[in-house]
Amino acid sequence: MPFLLESRYAFDQVTRLRGEDYFRRGRVLRVTADSASVDAVVFGSSNSVYRVTIDVQEMSAGSIVARCTCPRYVNGHLCKHIWATLCEVQRQRIFAEERIPEDLVILHADDLLSDDEDPEIIDGTFQPVPAASKSLTVSHSTQPTWRNLVPMLAADQDAPLLSSNNHRQPSAKHAVQAWFAVDISASLQRGGLVLDLHHRASLRDGGWGQFKRLQLRRGETGPLSDPEECRLIGLLMGNQLDDEIESRPYYINSYYQAQQTSRLVIAPALYDVVLPRLCATGRLVWYLQSSVPVEEGKPLAWDDGSPWRLRLQVQAETNAESYGLSGQLFRDGQARSLNDPILMLAHGLVIFPESMARLDAAEHFSWAAALRRTPRIEVPKQDQQEFFEWLWRHPNVPTVELPEDLRVEHVQGVPRGKLAIQSPDRYSRSSTLFANVGFLYEERFECSLQSTQSSFFDAESMRVIHRDLQAERELIARLSDLGLSPTPAYRQEEAHLFFSAHRLTLLVEQLTSQGWWVESEGRLLRRAGSYQLNVKSNLDWFEVDGQIEFDGIQVGLPSVLAALRNRQKSIRLDDGTQGILPEEWLKRFGNLIELGQQEDDTLRFRPSQALLLDALLAAQDGVTFDASFDRLRKQLRSFDGIQARSEPRGFRGELRNYQREGLGWLDFLRTFHFGGCLADDMGLGKTIQVLALLQARRTRRLKQQETRRPSIVVMPKSLVFNWIDEAARFTPRLRVLDYTGTKRQEVLEQLSEGDLLVTTYGTLRRDIVKLKDIHFDYAILDESQAVKNANSQASKACRLLQADHRLAMTGTPVENHLGELWSLFEFLNPGILGRTSTFQTLVKQGQQDDQAVQLLSQALRPFFLRRTKEQVLTELPEKTEQTVYCEMAPKQRRLYDELRSYYRMSLKQRVEQVGFEQSKIHVLEALLRLRQAACHPGLLDEKRAGDPSAKLEVLMEHLREVIDEGHKALVFSQFTSLLALVRRTLDQQKIPYQYLDGQTRHRKAVVQQFQEDPQCPLFLISLKAGGHGLNLTAADYVFILDPWWNPAVESQAIDRAHRLGQTRNVFAYRLICKDTVEEKILELQRSKRELADAIISENNSLIRQLTADDLQLLLG
């Protein structure tokens, strides 16, 4: 801020700070201004209000007068209220910048009145400054060698100057002439330019009186009358560094008072401003010390040329056995001996006997000081190399002038970063690593981060290699970008930086790729390079072997795989260095290791893993395949182009085109001895396609020594009658045996006469000891999501079945999460997905990495066949799904809101106490109760069965309309208690219906009654019991009374009506109560349908993924 910049010297630092605080706190209440003055009101301490007036009429002449009504001003001081006002004046830009003169002086009104002095309070204290001066010249009886420079250069470093407080005192009015004298000795001692003030008065005869010391305080100009002298004195007094030399504080009437001074130390920043003007007066002189009379001082002129600089000269001595080192000042073709100046100041000033000039030698000042003491230094020729190495190792080497026989080439070096990582303490559990930073030049010269060395001397090539500090800073900045941070203060002596240990591999990889030298405990860390993998075929497996290269060092695949299997981040190489295993490799080959079986120097894979192996290696360079494996993977990749198969002999009915393609896919699986999952949409005839396959197997011509074996199909109990009925309809010659019920032992005795054994998951679990010893042709799981839990008894029992071929059927291969696929594929193709933990890792990667999803999709694609109704049944009637929102009556709403408030508070407290994971059972209970309350109060309390329910009322309105128009409807609910309330209402209104839940025994009869009886318009079904395996095409309306966490289950329920055989459009309605947990469930369903769709086109379940944020939404 220019205005404040020009006026700040009239105020001491404490006053300025307090004034700025007043300004920032808005204590300057009102400012008015005209061309002559500025007036302001300032709110002071103790609720006092002061008026500030600033007279600006003499601003153009270099001064303004400030007044304030506060006690401090009355005692003769410029106060904080005035400075606060000046800050506000600057903020409002009341004065144009061009109007503000240089060297602006702020005057106290007392300065205009008399010489009376008022005491002044000084808040500052003086701090002595260590001397930084350099001696003039020192003569020696013997000439020193260059080795004497080492302690001299270290001792002659420039010391900083400290600023002291500034003081202001009233000025005198006598017309006198000021003289200025540079005290050389004091300046040398002080390390700055010490100026003595003198004056002399004019005599009546026109001459001048004797010289006297000019004693002044800040703000005074004394008896001076010349305007230029007054401005110079004001500038000098306002900007002196300190008045230590002759000014001493003292107390008067308890006020801390500053003594007058006649000696100043000029701030280096003012050299260019003040010194030319002082020289221009003709009254600036120098003397060696203050005891010399001023009139004997030598006048100084200002040399306005370029700054003088320092350079070193090395010249051959006459004895030819050594060189001489000396220094000189030079500029623009001029040169002067280093002994010519009478004073040199590191802050930019040199004084010759006749003049003073600028000096640009701050960074080389220790050289100047040392060479002024010892003008010529001997360098024996035998020390030439050592001297040069020392010379250019020095941090601040001036320009060096060498003789012809010592010419060196100066080159700009290119730094290579070096990171030395410290091994963690073996007893430490810290996940933090520490490292030191350095730089390498031409691979031979090294310097640390703190090194002050400026360059390196290469004696072999006579070159000086200069450090590139900017390039080094950029390298350090790169470390910051990579996540390395400066070490805490207590570790800075041990290490420069620290970083998280888990970033080590990535860090080394990134740094070495950028040319860094990275080492650990002195051992070089090598970056991984290219690799060569080979895939070979054997009779019953494939094997992978190869070589991996680390900066030219070859390592066999087994060693690398062993390190990766142990989760190591590096591997010891044959030359003792360490090879860093990139994180990318841990991802790339980690799955390869887990999915394969290590044998000696190779990894082995099953034939069923061929496509998975191909997917793992497809994106890698440097992989070769033998002809057999290459031929197999091409065949597997081409499964999309398989040939459709016609209906087998003895099959009644006609398959649709997509079903013929499905039959061809099943034949493809059989040819390659793969298990597969037929995952067609509900209602597309999966059972018919499998029956066609089994009929083809029954009528095939047996090979020599081949025996015909029966097949087994395992299913939920509700589907047994459907399978038997469909087999009788489409494959009447297929001998189907019903292995359920209490008489099933007799069925086993007839097994040799049968083609297909039909049983349930429960029966298989109980009888697996008997069934595991039977060798089947096909083992088929219908609704195979029943074995999604790999640890369940049913899942384990299914895996024990012996069969030449395995097949699964489901419209929802994934109900809850992708981890269920492992259980399914462990049945279909044992070992294809490795251990369950391996597959869980792949699934987790898939949640974060699209490549992992792509890998799973590519590897599993041939083993899934999924078609949707929209894809293959263009002639299927349209399906319309709609959400119907119900408004709860006030009584039901009050009950729901009370329940929600209770659970919201209780769950919040519990989650805060034990965490969300430990509270999940309570969360699920709360959600269940809220869903029940949204459906009907009677679900919470049987006594409320007669209470109104918005959902039941809306349902009955729709059902009456459906029945009146001659349609049939399915009503699904997961709560049998809600279905019971619906049944009671229907009975009261004498509306006929059928009912099915898990307790229904004669399912087939119930289904047939609804399908064939035109007088039965409604079918009430438990979602769990009737959500799959039923063909209910007589209905064209579907009502879902309550939303389920897994939308796939709802879709299955709707597809009981929307399937093959349906001739009318199907309308599905989901009944949702507004502003309840049901509405929130729909939101979560929409937000969590991503991962499984990318692999098998199914949906995730919601309940497994429930988070604390989701709970907030559900209870919101």
Buried (B, 14 or more C-beta within 10 A) or exposed (E): EEBBEBBBBBBBBBBBEBBBEBBEEEBBEEBEBEEEBBBBBBBBEEEEEBBBBBBBEEBEEBBBBBBBBBEBBEBBBBBBBBBBBBBBBBBEEBBEEEEBBEBBBBBBBBBEEEBEBBBBBBEBEBEEBEEBBBEBEEEEEEBBBBBBBEEBBEEBEBEEBEBBBBBBBBBBEEEBBBBBBBBBBBBBBBBBBBBBBBBBEBEEEEEEEEBBBBBBBBBBBBBBBBEEBBBBBBBBBBBBBBBBBBBEBEEEEEBBBBBBBBBBBBBBEBBEBBBBBBBEBEBBBBBBEBEBEBEEBBEBBBBEEEBBBBBBBBEBBEEEEBBBBBBBBBBEEEEBEBBEBBBBBBBBBBBBEEBBBBBBBBBBBBBBBBBBBBBBBBBBBEBBEBBBBBBBBBEBBBEBBBEEEBEBEEBEBEBBBBBBBBEBEEEEEEEEBBBBBBBBBBEEBBBBEEEEBBBBBBEEEEBBBBBBEEBBEEBBEBBEEBEBEEBEEEBEEEBBBBBEBEBBBBBBBBBBEEEBBBBBEEBBBBBBEEBBBBBBBEEEBBBBBBBBBBBEBEBEBBBBBBBBEEEBBBBBBEEEBBBBBBBEBBEBBBBBBBBBBBEEEBBBBBBBBBBBBBBBBEEEEBBEBEEEBBEBBEBBBEBEEBEBBEBBEBBEEEBBEBBBBBBBBBBBBBEBEBBBBBBBBBBBBBBBBBBBBBBBBBEEEEEEEEEEBBBBBBBBBBBBBBBBBBBEEBBEEBBBBBBBEEEBEEBBEEBEEBBBBBBBBBBBBBBBEEBEEBEBBBBBBBBBBBBBBBEBBBBBBBBBBEBBBBBBBBBBBBBBBBBBBBBBBBBBBEBBBBEBEBBBBBBEBBBEEEEBBBBBBBBBBBBBBBBEBEEBBEEBBEBEBEBBBBEBBEEBBEBBBEBBEEBBEEBBEBBEEEEBEEBBEBBEEBBEBBBBBBBBBBBBEEEBBEBBBBBBEBBBEBBEEBBEEEBBBBBBBBBBBBBBBBBBBBEEEEBBBBBBBEEBEEBEEBBBBBBEEEEBBBBBBBBBBBBBBBBBBBBBBBBBBBBBBBBBBBBBBBBBBBBBEBEBEBBBBBBBBEBBBBBBBBEBBEEBBEBBEBBBBBBBBBBEBBEEEBBEBBBE
